[in-house]
Amino acid sequence: MLLQGALSDLVQWADRWQLSLSVDKCCVLNIGILKFDAILSVHGVALPVVQSQHDLGVIVSGDLSPTLHINDIVLKAHRRANLILWAFESRDVCLLLRAFLVYIRALVEYNSVIWSPCTVKDILAIENVQRRFTKRLHGLLSVQRSLVCKNSTYQTQGRPS
């Protein structure tokens, strides 16, 4: 088996350089239509086959679709937005917008080059985070809200602003 041989060579290389592999964090992720049925192992421990894997802050699925990751960050962003509106006693719009940019926008834009949305559903889900937050800011008229969104929104590649 060619893949198991390559995996064994990697384990030997890591051992030779005194690098420890965390077998508990290793898994097999089938990418594409074809399913790999052979059982791979590291140090005699069979690696589990998973449908998606969280790696460096990005959820990678077997079909390489960013939807699973986008749903996760949108949920986290909505929770964080609710927390900001709940925790800050001040209702100063500038302060709340700054908090949004610092704490929420950074979360949404992290590694966006890798998981750039390609479906309208994913794009709208991401844009809805900012739309929902700015709607909840009292004293921000709809005209101002659209200008704020236009000036500070996370623009996706290829979409007109």
N, C-alpha and C positions, 0 to 999 in steps of 0.2 A: 504494500500500500504506500503510494508515493507521498500523500499528505502526512500520514503518521510518521514516515521516515523523516520528513522535513521538520515536523514538530519535535521528534526525538533529537535531531541535530541541534535545534534551537535550545532545548533543555540542556544538552551536553555543553554547548557554548556558554550558556548562562552559568552552569556549574563550574566550568573551567575559569571563568572570570569572577567567580564568587558572588554572583548575582542571584538572589533568591527569587523564585517565581511564586506568586501567591496563587496556588491552584484553586483556592476558593473563589477567586475573582475571574477565573478562566471559563470560557464557554464557547459553544459553536453557534454561529449565526448564519443560517442559510440565506444567501442573497440571490434573488432571482426566482425563476419558476422551478428549476430543478432542485430536488431535495437530496441532500447528502445523507445517506443512510448508515454509513460506517460509523463505528464508535471510536472516537479519538480519546486518547488518554495522556496524562502528564503524571510522571512518577507513579504509574499504576492506578491513578484515579481517573475514572471515566468523566469526560467533560459533558455537562448537560447541554442539550439543544434548546435554544431560546428563540422566541419570535422577535424580540427587540432587546437592545442593550444600551445602557446609559454609559457614555464614554466622553470624558472631558466636558461635561456639562451639556451634551447633546444626546438626544435619544435617537438611535439608529435602528430602523426597522428593516425587516427582510426585503421589503419592496423598495427601500431607499426613499420612501415618501416622507416629507417633513411633517405630515399632518399630526402624527402622534406627538412629536416634539412641540409643535405649535399649540396643540390642545393643552399640553402640560404647562407651557410658559404663560399662556393666556389665563389659565386658572390661577397660577401663582401671581400674575400681575393684578388680576381682579381682587384677590385676597389682600395683596399689599396695598392697593388703592383704598380698599375699605378700611384697612388698618390706619393709613395716613389720615383719612377723613375722620376716623373715630378718635385717634390719639391727639391730633392737634386741636387745641382750644381755639386758636386764632382762625378766623375765617378770611384772612387776608389772601386775596386771589393770587397775588404775585408769590407769596410764600408757598402756597399750596402747589402752584405750578412749578416752582423750583424744586419742591419735594418730589413732585411727579417726575421731573427730568432726572433727578439724582437717583431715586430709588426704584422707579418703575421702568423708565425708558432704558436704563442700563441693563435691566433684566431682560427686556424684550429684544434688545439689539445685540446681546451677547452672542458671538459666533454666527451672526446672521448671514455671513458669506457662505457658510456651509449649508444652512438649512433654508435658504431663500425660498419663500412661498411661491408656488406656481399655479395654484388654483384660486379661483375667485373666493371660494369659501374660506380658505386659509387667510387670504389677504384681508377679507372683511372681519374675520375673527381678531386679527392683530389690530386693525384700525379701530375696532369697537372698544378696545381697552381705553384709548385716549378719549374717544367720543363719550363713553359712559362717565369717565372721570370729570371731564369738563362740563357735562350736563348737570352734575351734582354741585358745581361751584355756584353759590348764590351771588348775584351781582354781576355775573358775566352774561351779557346779552347774547342772543344767538348770532348776531353779526360779529361781535367780538370773538365768540367761540369759534366761528369758522375761520377767522383770521389767526387765532391762536393755533388752531389745528393745522392751518396751511403753513404757518411759519415754523412750527416745532414738531410736526408729525414725522414719524419714521416712514420715509418714502421707500417703497419697494422698487427694485430695479425694473426698468421698462414701463413703469406706470406713469402717466402724465399727472402732474400735481394740480 
